[in-house]
Amino acid sequence: MQLGSGSLADLARLRPFRRERLSSWDRTGANRDFVLVAPSARVSLGAIEGAGCVKHIWVTTMPIRPEEHDLCGLVLRMWWDGEASPSVEVPLGDFFGVGFGLRRNFTSLPLQMSPEDGRGMNCWFPMPFADGARFEIENQGAELRIFYFYVDYEAHPKLEGDLARFHASWNRLPRAAGTTREKGYGADDYATIQKRLAGPWAEPNLTGEKNYVILDARGRGQYVGCVLNVDAHERQLNDWYGEGDDMIFVDEDLEDASGVPRFPPRLHGTGTEDYFNTAFCPTQEFCAPYHGLTVYSGTKEWPWGGKNSMYRFHVEDPIRFERAIRVTIETGHDNALANDYSSVAYWYQQGRSEPLRALPPLAERLPRPDPPELRR
């Protein structure tokens, strides 16, 4: 019970902890309650000694001069227990729940962006540590930034031994126009793709090996959700991305001696819209405690075009793994659509022995421009 249950009913329980905080308050006693983050600078947000658990993080930020997609250029990192490589390394806006460097007012249980216009960013994921924690923000953009923050945490004499560490990692699979890279189609074959998409999506996917990968981890822990961003940048017939099934391979699904994942996996879903708990091709932004569509960019003429950002959190239904997990989703049925995918995975893990997937440089993280018919 060291972390608490988080419910209103548990507020009367007097657990033994001491509330502490790191923040950007002005140490001179004036009102300059922020840190300056220059271009190319990595700024420490503070370090904690001993054992404890982060319970809440709040930040807000702005560039001194306007900078397009500014949330893409800030990178948030966190380390636990003196580890050499971070357990969290994610562009700031993506970490707090919305892709493409955009801000939206939305409310979920673990993540929120609050008024004004999504500038108040909150995280409520608990983040335990046994022997210290540290936090950093890096400015990979071109403009000087002001950055305000709180890191609210509990200090404990020691940490319970069975608690896993919080992790978050970003990924992207950009695709060139006119191609479906995983299937090997080039521009000359695009008419063939269009004809196949015009049919009832009959070509099967019975391996999942070419799916988009949200998380690929080795160790012991549990997957607790993701943010998925789909940029439908090219007009196609039957270009509804929601027909892409979710396929989550766990433990024995990944242990075939040939190295090929077992199929079907233990957790095989029925479509992207279904995994994100929506239905019938949603065309409206929506948020709820565990799922939501925070960005929708379609039009009446092109309902699925442009940028879409969505989240699904496994708070009531975490996916446990003892040895390995691979969380994947089709990019349209049978990976037939040439969309641009990016994502953040959130999970808890014990015994991580390898660094997170390397974060691409800023130029490879920026969203592509909208096609002319979607520009507003």
C-alpha positions in Angstrom: 0.0 0.0 0.0 3.0 2.3 -0.2 1.8 4.1 -3.3 -1.8 4.4 -2.1 -4.9 3.4 -4.0 -5.6 6.8 -5.4 -9.3 6.7 -4.7 -11.3 9.1 -2.6 -12.1 6.3 -0.2 -8.4 6.0 0.7 -7.8 9.6 1.6 -8.6 8.9 5.3 -5.7 6.4 5.4 -2.7 8.0 7.0 0.2 6.4 5.1 3.7 7.1 6.3 5.3 9.5 3.8 6.6 13.1 3.5 5.4 15.3 0.7 8.2 17.1 -1.2 8.5 19.2 -4.4 10.9 20.3 -7.0 9.8 23.5 -8.8 11.0 26.5 -10.8 10.3 29.0 -8.0 12.5 32.1 -8.0 15.2 31.5 -5.4 15.7 35.3 -5.0 12.2 35.8 -3.7 11.1 37.7 -6.8 8.5 36.6 -9.3 10.8 35.1 -12.0 9.4 31.6 -11.3 10.8 29.8 -14.4 14.0 28.5 -15.8 15.4 29.7 -19.1 16.2 27.0 -21.7 18.5 28.2 -24.4 18.7 26.5 -27.9 20.8 23.3 -27.7 20.8 23.5 -23.8 20.1 20.6 -21.5 18.8 22.0 -18.2 18.4 20.0 -15.0 15.0 20.3 -13.3 16.4 18.8 -10.2 17.5 15.6 -8.5 16.1 13.7 -5.6 18.1 11.5 -3.1 16.8 8.4 -1.5 13.6 6.6 -2.0 10.2 8.0 -3.1 7.5 8.2 -5.7 6.6 11.0 -8.1 2.9 11.6 -7.9 2.3 14.6 -10.1 4.2 16.7 -12.7 3.0 20.0 -14.1 4.7 22.1 -16.7 4.0 25.1 -19.0 6.3 26.7 -21.5 6.6 29.2 -24.3 9.3 30.4 -26.7 10.4 34.0 -26.4 9.6 34.3 -30.1 6.9 32.2 -31.8 8.2 28.8 -33.0 6.1 26.4 -35.1 5.7 22.9 -33.5 7.6 24.2 -30.5 6.6 21.2 -28.3 8.4 18.8 -30.7 11.7 20.5 -29.9 11.6 20.1 -26.1 12.7 16.7 -24.9 11.8 15.5 -21.4 14.0 12.9 -19.7 13.9 11.0 -16.4 16.3 8.7 -14.7 15.7 6.3 -11.7 18.1 4.8 -9.2 21.3 6.2 -10.8 20.7 4.5 -14.1 23.0 5.4 -17.0 20.3 5.8 -19.7 16.9 7.5 -19.1 13.7 5.5 -18.5 11.8 8.4 -20.1 12.9 10.2 -23.2 10.0 11.8 -25.1 9.2 15.1 -26.9 7.3 17.2 -24.4 3.9 17.6 -26.1 3.8 13.9 -27.0 4.6 12.9 -23.4 1.6 14.9 -22.1 -0.7 13.2 -24.5 -1.0 15.0 -27.9 1.2 14.6 -31.0 2.4 16.8 -33.8 3.6 19.5 -31.4 -0.1 20.5 -30.9 -1.9 21.6 -27.7 -5.5 20.6 -26.9 -7.6 21.0 -23.8 -8.3 17.4 -22.8 -8.7 15.4 -19.6 -7.8 11.7 -19.1 -7.0 10.1 -15.8 -3.2 10.0 -16.1 -2.5 12.9 -18.5 -4.2 16.3 -19.1 -3.7 19.5 -21.0 -5.5 22.4 -19.4 -6.6 25.9 -20.3 -5.4 28.2 -21.7 -5.5 26.3 -25.0 -3.7 23.2 -23.6 -0.8 25.1 -22.1 -1.1 23.6 -18.6 0.3 20.1 -18.9 -0.2 17.5 -16.1 0.9 13.9 -15.5 -0.4 11.7 -12.7 1.4 8.5 -13.4 3.1 7.3 -10.2 6.9 7.0 -10.7 8.6 5.1 -7.8 12.3 5.0 -7.2 14.5 3.4 -4.6 17.8 5.3 -4.8 17.4 8.7 -6.3 15.7 10.3 -9.4 16.6 13.2 -11.7 14.8 15.2 -14.4 16.0 17.1 -17.4 14.6 19.3 -20.3 16.5 19.8 -23.5 15.7 22.5 -26.0 16.5 21.2 -29.5 14.6 24.1 -31.1 15.8 27.4 -32.4 14.3 29.8 -29.8 15.0 30.7 -26.2 12.3 29.3 -23.9 10.8 30.0 -20.5 9.9 26.8 -18.6 7.8 26.5 -15.4 7.5 23.2 -13.6 6.4 21.3 -10.5 7.5 17.7 -9.6 5.5 16.7 -6.6 6.7 13.5 -4.9 6.5 11.4 -1.7 9.7 10.7 0.2 9.9 7.2 1.9 12.5 5.6 4.2 12.8 2.8 1.6 10.8 1.5 -1.4 8.8 -1.7 -1.5 10.8 -4.3 -3.4 8.2 -5.4 -5.9 7.5 -1.9 -7.5 8.5 -1.5 -11.1 9.9 1.7 -12.7 7.9 4.0 -15.0 9.0 4.2 -18.6 8.0 6.2 -21.7 9.4 6.0 -25.2 8.6 7.7 -28.5 8.6 6.1 -32.0 7.9 7.1 -35.6 7.5 5.5 -38.9 7.2 8.2 -41.6 6.3 7.1 -45.1 7.0 8.7 -48.4 4.1 9.7 -50.6 3.1 7.2 -53.2 4.6 4.2 -51.4 3.7 1.5 -48.8 7.2 0.8 -47.6 6.6 -2.3 -45.5 5.0 -4.1 -48.5 7.7 -3.0 -50.9 5.4 -1.1 -53.3 6.8 1.7 -55.3 5.1 4.6 -57.1 4.8 2.5 -60.3 2.7 -0.1 -58.4 0.4 2.5 -56.7 -2.5 1.8 -59.1 -2.3 -1.8 -57.9 -2.6 -0.7 -54.3 -5.6 1.5 -55.1 -7.4 -1.4 -56.8 -6.8 -3.7 -53.9 -8.0 -1.1 -51.4 -11.1 -0.6 -53.4 -12.1 -4.2 -52.6 -13.3 -5.6 -49.2 -9.8 -5.6 -47.7 -9.4 -9.2 -48.6 -5.6 -9.7 -48.5 -4.8 -11.4 -45.2 -2.2 -10.5 -42.5 -1.4 -13.7 -40.7 2.0 -12.8 -39.2 1.9 -9.2 -37.9 5.6 -8.9 -38.7 5.1 -5.7 -40.7 2.9 -3.9 -38.2 3.8 -0.5 -36.7 5.5 -1.1 -33.4 4.4 0.9 -30.4 6.5 -0.9 -27.8 9.1 -3.6 -27.9 10.5 -4.4 -24.5 12.4 -7.2 -22.7 12.1 -7.7 -19.0 9.4 -8.0 -16.4 6.6 -5.5 -16.1 3.3 -4.2 -17.5 2.2 -2.1 -20.4 -0.2 0.7 -19.4 -1.1 2.5 -22.6 -0.1 4.7 -25.5 -0.7 7.8 -27.5 -0.9 7.1 -31.2 -0.6 9.8 -33.9 -1.8 9.1 -37.5 -1.1 11.6 -40.3 -3.1 10.6 -43.4 -1.2 12.7 -45.8 -2.1 11.1 -49.1 -5.6 10.7 -50.5 -6.5 7.0 -51.2 -9.6 4.9 -51.9 -10.8 3.3 -48.7 -8.2 5.2 -46.7 -9.9 4.7 -43.3 -6.9 3.8 -41.1 -9.2 2.4 -38.4 -9.3 -1.0 -40.2 -5.8 -1.7 -38.8 -5.9 -4.4 -36.1 -4.1 -4.1 -32.8 -1.9 -7.2 -32.1 0.0 -7.5 -28.8 2.5 -10.3 -28.5 3.4 -11.3 -24.9 6.0 -13.7 -23.5 5.4 -17.1 -25.2 4.2 -15.3 -28.4 7.8 -14.1 -28.9 9.7 -17.2 -27.9 9.7 -19.3 -31.0 13.1 -20.7 -31.8 12.9 -19.3 -35.3 12.6 -15.8 -34.1 9.3 -15.3 -35.8 6.5 -14.3 -33.4 3.8 -16.8 -32.8 0.5 -16.1 -34.6 -2.1 -15.3 -33.6 -0.8 -13.5 -30.5 -2.5 -13.8 -27.2 -4.1 -10.4 -27.7 -5.5 -9.8 -31.2 -8.0 -7.0 -31.7 -10.4 -6.0 -34.4 -9.3 -2.5 -35.5 -7.6 0.7 -34.6 -10.9 2.4 -33.8 -11.8 -0.5 -31.6 -8.6 -0.6 -29.6 -9.1 3.1 -28.9 -12.6 2.4 -27.7 -14.4 4.4 -30.4 -16.8 3.2 -33.1 -17.9 3.7 -36.6 -15.2 5.9 -37.9 -15.2 8.7 -35.4 -15.2 12.3 -36.8 -15.3 14.3 -33.5 -12.7 15.1 -30.8 -13.5 13.4 -27.5 -11.8 12.7 -24.2 -12.6 10.3 -21.3 -10.5 8.9 -18.4 -9.0 6.0 -20.4 -9.5 6.8 -24.1 -9.9 9.7 -26.4 -9.4 11.3 -29.8 -7.7 14.7 -29.1 -7.0 15.7 -32.6 -9.2 15.2 -35.7 -8.5 17.0 -38.9 -10.8 15.5 -41.5 -13.2 17.3 -43.8 -16.5 16.3 -45.4 -14.6 15.7 -48.6 -11.8 13.8 -47.0 -13.1 12.4 -43.6 -9.9 10.6 -42.6 -7.3 13.0 -43.9 -4.7 14.9 -42.0 -3.6 14.6 -38.4 -5.2 12.4 -35.8 -4.0 11.9 -32.2 -5.6 9.5 -29.8 -4.9 7.7 -26.5 -5.7 4.5 -24.8 -4.6 3.9 -21.1 -4.7 0.4 -19.5 -5.3 1.7 -16.0 -8.0 -0.9 -15.1 -6.6 -3.5 -17.5 -2.8 -3.4 -17.6 -1.1 -6.0 -19.8 1.4 -8.0 -17.8 4.6 -9.5 -19.2 7.1 -11.7 -17.5 9.8 -11.8 -20.2 8.9 -9.7 -23.3 6.2 -7.7 -25.0 5.6 -6.2 -28.5 2.7 -3.9 -28.9 1.8 -3.5 -32.6 -0.9 -2.1 -34.8 -1.6 -2.4 -38.6 -1.3 0.8 -40.6 -4.6 0.1 -42.2 -5.7 -3.4 -42.9 -2.7 -5.5 -43.9 -0.5 -2.4 -43.5 -1.8 -1.2 -46.9 -2.0 2.6 -46.1 0.9 4.9 -46.6 0.3 7.0 -43.5 2.8 8.6 -41.1 2.6 7.0 -37.7 4.2 8.2 -34.4 3.5 7.1 -30.8 4.4 7.2 -27.1 4.3 4.0 -25.1 3.9 4.0 -21.3 4.9 1.0 -19.2 6.4 -0.2 -15.9 9.3 -2.5 -15.9 11.9 -4.2 -13.6 15.3 -5.1 -14.8 15.6 -3.1 -18.0 19.1 -3.9 -19.4 19.1 -2.0 -22.7 18.7 1.7 -23.5 15.4 2.9 -24.9 15.0 3.2 -28.6 17.1 6.1 -29.7 15.1 9.3 -30.1 15.5 10.7 -33.7 16.8 14.2 -34.2 14.3 17.0 -34.3 14.3 17.2 -38.1 13.0 13.6 -38.2 10.3 14.3 -35.5 8.6 17.3 -37.0 5.2 16.7 -38.5 4.9 16.9 -42.3 2.9 19.9 -43.7 -0.8 19.3 -44.3 -1.9 18.7 -47.9 -3.4 21.7 -49.6 -7.0 20.5 -49.3 -6.7 20.3 -45.5 -4.9 23.6 -44.8 -7.1 26.1 -42.9 
